[in-house]
Amino acid sequence: DTKEVQGNFLNNRAVTFEYAEGPDGRMKATAVHIALEEGQNAAGRIKSYSDKNGYGFITSSMLDDDVRFQRMDIPSNVQPG
């Protein structure tokens, strides 16, 4: 979610996008996906988390699929329970 970050974060980033022709005949992007390199930070939101199972999923418009995380991936100062 690009609106979650500020500054020049998006300048010169590689992207893939979907597009369609608008009513004025000009092309318009309908979905933009920012290409990430492994190890880069990505903006997102926790989609779900199961304290019982100790894992959850993060969703981000920067990635095609949800990302699984485990309890041990959460900093100790924000551990559930």
Secondary structure by P-SEA (a helix, b strand, c coil): ccccccccccccccccbbbbbccccbbbbcbbbbbbcccbbbbbcccccccccccbbbbbccccbbbbbcccccccccccc
